[in-house]
């Protein structure tokens, strides 16, 4: 009988210590996404949203060696026009080398439309259309403009 109890206790300890809270960030849920058409080609990224300072929310999508960031002075549901550094895109070579930098171009009609905000669950849902210009004028390797159209996202706002 002692052997059976020992085996049950050992099995319980093994199971208890082998189970751990997922290391997967909350924004990796299949419920969250950021998708768009980039220069006419389907694009999607890993979504994330976080506070920057007291009133700025940054919504990002990263994937395919690119990092898209949309910064808004968040006031809840509504339309937000973007200018300058409020929209940016980094093209990466490998994991740490920046191969291209883009930002909102002059005269660009770039917008983010927040269609839903759930303060309890900290989720933000919306759409975006962004035209980005190459920030390095001497760059002849990358396109001069990158345009995201028909963009949509649902993100979880990190603290």
Steps between C-alpha positions, in 0.01 A plus 500: 500500500786738580648436154170596332473820705862586421441450127184715511679773695797492262269515197313797654826688564625434146174618346480806726852616423487421131191715450577867482330813387544549127798711395292616205415873526131588530510676162587169328145368541334411169241764594755776433635598156635775277456458123510722194588522134858627463566640153230263371628186679342339806688587819449391858698541817514403862283759677588699809378821663643693791495839671781743427489780753163599639277542195672329206412148392732319259352223287760280333519210263822308447573230250684418180796705632287812528373703794201729443418748778195727518502762779180678599399746770241252623161644595289187441285420197556740209706597196865597538709671230868409503793725415879475519620239749149391599534230239823316433634183345838339551632246253739260670794306368532209737370568847689812601616694193271768357495479122240772439306769686165648403273763651183685406570704189416867451142546383417137574143423602587232754232405750417263783133448581431350842164324464480335843671535836434260787651659812420196715682250277746764369433424132511747213348423159535712190608563144786691339632636171857626507738636236863497608793668326858378510674705770841450341500708182820338370354147531470350152458141619155530661182647348441871549149443637329216682122517520282303740132491397195321636682448828316346793605408853384376835762536771528455874633809672792414728532697823 
